[in-house]
Amino acid sequence: MIVHRTTGGNGKENWLAADLNKGRLDMFYYLNVVMTGVNLLYFIICAKWYRYKDLKSGTEEILIERNKPSNEPLV
C-alpha cells in the first residue's frame, strides 16, 4: 500500500499502524480530505467546460401547435 511505504520509515510508525494508539489516522484522513478536494475541483472545472452536442444534425424539430378552442363535439 502506498501509505505504508511513504509514511513508514526512518524508525517511524506508518500512519496505518497495527496499533491504533501508535498510528496517525488523523493524518491519513487529512490526506483523504485533500485528495477529495482536488477531485471536486477537477470535477467542477470539467463540468464548466462541458458543452452539449448540437442536436441539429439529423434531427427535425417538431412544432407543437397550441390547442384552439373548437365548437365541434369531441364524439
Residue frames as a rotation matrix with the C-alpha (Angstrom) as fourth column:
MET 1
0.587 0.810 0.000 0.00
0.810 -0.587 0.000 0.00
0.000 0.000 -1.000 0.00
ILE 2
0.128 -0.552 0.824 1.33
0.483 -0.691 -0.538 3.44
0.866 0.466 0.178 -0.89
VAL 3
0.663 0.174 0.728 0.58
-0.443 -0.693 0.569 4.98
0.604 -0.700 -0.382 2.51
HIS 4
0.940 -0.339 0.042 2.58
0.179 0.594 0.784 2.27
-0.290 -0.730 0.619 4.30
ARG 5
0.318 -0.875 0.365 5.61
0.941 0.242 -0.238 2.74
0.120 0.419 0.900 2.05
THR 6
0.034 -0.317 0.948 5.66
0.372 -0.876 -0.306 6.54
0.928 0.363 0.088 2.08
THR 7
0.563 0.252 0.787 4.84
-0.508 -0.646 0.570 7.24
0.652 -0.721 -0.236 5.74
GLY 8
0.952 -0.262 0.158 6.73
0.022 0.574 0.819 4.42
-0.306 -0.776 0.552 7.43
GLY 9
0.500 -0.852 0.154 10.49
0.557 0.181 -0.811 4.61
0.663 0.491 0.565 7.52
ASN 10
-0.252 -0.737 0.628 13.44
-0.168 -0.605 -0.778 6.08
0.953 -0.301 0.029 9.45
GLY 11
-0.899 -0.142 -0.414 12.25
0.328 0.409 -0.851 4.27
0.291 -0.901 -0.321 12.56
LYS 12
-0.695 0.713 0.095 8.78
-0.686 -0.617 -0.385 5.84
-0.216 -0.333 0.918 12.46
GLU 13
-0.471 0.677 0.565 5.47
0.412 0.735 -0.538 4.03
-0.780 -0.021 -0.626 12.52
ASN 14
-0.892 0.241 0.382 3.38
0.304 -0.307 0.902 4.40
0.335 0.921 0.200 9.39
TRP 15
-0.697 0.648 0.309 0.04
-0.689 -0.724 -0.036 6.20
0.200 -0.238 0.950 9.52
LEU 16
0.417 0.871 -0.261 -1.93
-0.767 0.491 0.413 2.96
0.488 0.028 0.873 9.39
ALA 17
-0.659 -0.743 0.115 -0.09
-0.663 0.502 -0.555 1.03
0.355 -0.442 -0.824 12.08
ALA 18
-0.371 0.490 -0.789 -1.44
0.287 0.868 0.404 -2.19
0.883 -0.077 -0.463 13.55
ASP 19
-0.380 0.209 -0.901 -1.70
0.910 -0.089 -0.404 -0.47
-0.165 -0.974 -0.157 16.95
LEU 20
0.355 0.632 0.689 -4.22
0.750 -0.632 0.193 2.37
0.558 0.448 -0.699 16.64
ASN 21
0.853 -0.075 -0.516 -2.58
0.360 -0.632 0.686 4.25
-0.378 -0.771 -0.513 19.51
LYS 22
-0.118 -0.983 -0.143 0.70
0.363 -0.177 0.915 4.44
-0.924 0.056 0.378 17.58
GLY 23
-0.287 0.065 0.956 -0.82
0.958 0.048 0.284 5.14
-0.028 0.997 -0.077 14.16
ARG 24
-0.779 0.037 -0.627 -1.64
0.015 -0.997 -0.077 8.55
-0.627 -0.069 0.776 12.74
LEU 25
-0.302 0.760 0.575 -5.15
0.923 0.384 -0.022 8.06
-0.238 0.524 -0.818 11.42
ASP 26
0.455 0.462 -0.761 -5.73
0.322 -0.882 -0.344 11.81
-0.830 -0.089 -0.550 11.63
MET 27
-0.344 -0.667 -0.661 -3.03
-0.472 -0.486 0.736 12.39
-0.812 0.565 -0.148 9.01
PHE 28
-0.856 0.094 0.508 -4.49
0.418 0.705 0.573 9.65
-0.304 0.703 -0.643 6.83
TYR 29
0.135 0.987 0.087 -7.91
0.920 -0.093 -0.380 11.31
-0.367 0.131 -0.921 6.93
TYR 30
0.282 -0.121 -0.952 -6.40
-0.119 -0.989 0.090 14.76
-0.952 0.088 -0.293 6.24
LEU 31
-0.797 -0.595 -0.106 -4.75
-0.227 0.133 0.965 13.26
-0.560 0.793 -0.241 3.16
ASN 32
-0.552 0.684 0.477 -8.09
0.807 0.583 0.098 11.78
-0.211 0.439 -0.874 2.17
VAL 33
0.418 0.710 -0.567 -9.79
0.541 -0.696 -0.473 15.19
-0.730 -0.109 -0.675 2.55
VAL 34
-0.144 -0.557 -0.818 -7.14
-0.415 -0.716 0.561 16.89
-0.899 0.420 -0.128 0.41
MET 35
-0.944 -0.224 0.242 -7.44
0.091 0.530 0.843 14.27
-0.317 0.818 -0.480 -2.33
THR 36
-0.162 0.963 0.217 -11.24
0.936 0.219 -0.275 14.55
-0.312 0.158 -0.937 -2.28
GLY 37
0.371 0.252 -0.894 -11.00
0.151 -0.966 -0.209 18.35
-0.916 -0.058 -0.397 -2.53
VAL 38
-0.598 -0.650 -0.469 -8.69
-0.425 -0.239 0.873 18.10
-0.680 0.721 -0.133 -5.54
ASN 39
-0.812 0.366 0.454 -11.08
0.558 0.713 0.425 15.63
-0.168 0.598 -0.783 -7.14
LEU 40
0.211 0.937 -0.280 -14.01
0.779 -0.334 -0.530 18.00
-0.590 -0.106 -0.801 -6.53
LEU 41
0.093 -0.250 -0.964 -12.14
-0.290 -0.933 0.214 20.94
-0.952 0.260 -0.159 -8.09
TYR 42
-0.898 -0.439 0.003 -11.28
-0.157 0.327 0.932 18.81
-0.410 0.837 -0.363 -11.12
PHE 43
-0.447 0.822 0.352 -14.93
0.862 0.501 -0.075 17.79
-0.238 0.270 -0.933 -11.46
ILE 44
0.378 0.601 -0.704 -16.11
0.406 -0.791 -0.458 21.42
-0.832 -0.113 -0.543 -11.26
ILE 45
-0.330 -0.578 -0.747 -13.60
-0.480 -0.578 0.660 22.51
-0.813 0.576 -0.087 -13.91
CYS 46
-0.965 -0.009 0.261 -14.66
0.196 0.638 0.744 19.69
-0.173 0.770 -0.614 -16.24
ALA 47
-0.139 0.990 0.030 -18.34
0.901 0.139 -0.412 20.45
-0.412 -0.030 -0.911 -15.63
LYS 48
0.267 0.210 -0.940 -17.85
0.002 -0.976 -0.217 24.13
-0.964 0.057 -0.261 -16.53
TRP 49
-0.577 -0.582 -0.573 -16.01
-0.575 -0.208 0.791 23.28
-0.580 0.786 -0.215 -19.76
TYR 50
-0.691 0.344 0.636 -18.57
0.496 0.865 0.071 20.67
-0.526 0.365 -0.768 -20.84
ARG 51
-0.524 0.575 -0.629 -20.85
-0.752 -0.659 0.024 21.61
-0.401 0.485 0.777 -23.74
TYR 52
0.190 0.694 0.694 -23.81
-0.045 0.712 -0.700 19.67
-0.981 0.102 0.166 -25.09
LYS 53
-0.749 -0.357 0.558 -23.61
0.492 0.264 0.830 18.32
-0.444 0.896 -0.022 -28.61
ASP 54
-0.617 0.540 -0.572 -25.50
-0.693 -0.718 0.070 20.25
-0.373 0.439 0.817 -31.26
LEU 55
-0.380 0.558 0.738 -28.69
0.174 0.827 -0.535 18.30
-0.909 -0.075 -0.411 -31.97
LYS 56
0.258 0.536 -0.804 -29.40
-0.641 -0.527 -0.558 19.94
-0.723 0.659 0.208 -35.34
SER 57
-0.543 -0.512 -0.666 -27.54
-0.840 0.355 0.411 17.33
0.026 0.783 -0.622 -37.34
GLY 58
-0.863 0.175 -0.473 -30.04
-0.025 0.923 0.385 14.67
0.504 0.344 -0.792 -38.43
THR 59
-0.566 0.728 -0.387 -32.95
0.754 0.267 -0.601 15.62
-0.334 -0.632 -0.700 -36.21
GLU 60
-0.494 0.507 0.706 -36.02
0.358 -0.621 0.697 17.56
0.792 0.598 0.125 -37.16
GLU 61
-0.963 0.227 0.148 -37.85
-0.249 -0.523 -0.815 19.96
-0.108 -0.821 0.560 -34.97
ILE 62
-0.460 0.885 -0.076 -41.37
0.795 0.448 0.409 19.06
0.396 0.128 -0.909 -34.07
LEU 63
-0.872 0.221 0.436 -43.61
-0.288 -0.953 -0.093 22.04
0.395 -0.207 0.895 -33.81
ILE 64
-0.585 0.713 -0.388 -46.49
0.810 0.493 -0.316 21.81
-0.034 -0.499 -0.866 -31.39
GLU 65
-0.554 0.495 0.669 -49.48
-0.007 -0.807 0.591 23.96
0.833 0.323 0.450 -32.08
ARG 66
-0.930 0.300 0.211 -51.50
-0.269 -0.164 -0.949 25.21
-0.250 -0.940 0.234 -29.19
ASN 67
-0.574 0.803 0.158 -54.96
0.817 0.575 0.048 23.78
-0.052 0.156 -0.986 -28.89
LYS 68
-0.914 0.370 0.168 -57.52
-0.317 -0.907 0.277 26.20
0.255 0.200 0.946 -30.20
PRO 69
-0.546 0.784 0.294 -61.00
-0.154 0.251 -0.956 26.10
-0.824 -0.567 -0.016 -28.75
SER 70
-0.941 0.269 -0.206 -63.38
-0.150 0.217 0.965 24.46
0.304 0.938 -0.164 -31.12
ASN 71
-0.297 0.920 0.258 -67.15
-0.911 -0.191 -0.367 24.30
-0.288 -0.343 0.894 -31.23
GLU 72
-0.043 0.249 -0.968 -67.08
-0.625 0.749 0.220 20.81
0.779 0.615 0.123 -32.73
PRO 73
0.763 0.344 0.547 -68.19
-0.644 0.466 0.606 17.99
-0.046 -0.815 0.577 -30.46
LEU 74
-0.239 -0.937 0.255 -65.48
-0.920 0.303 0.248 15.57
-0.310 -0.175 -0.935 -29.34
VAL 75
-0.535 0.097 0.839 -67.54
0.023 0.995 -0.100 12.45
-0.845 -0.035 -0.534 -30.10
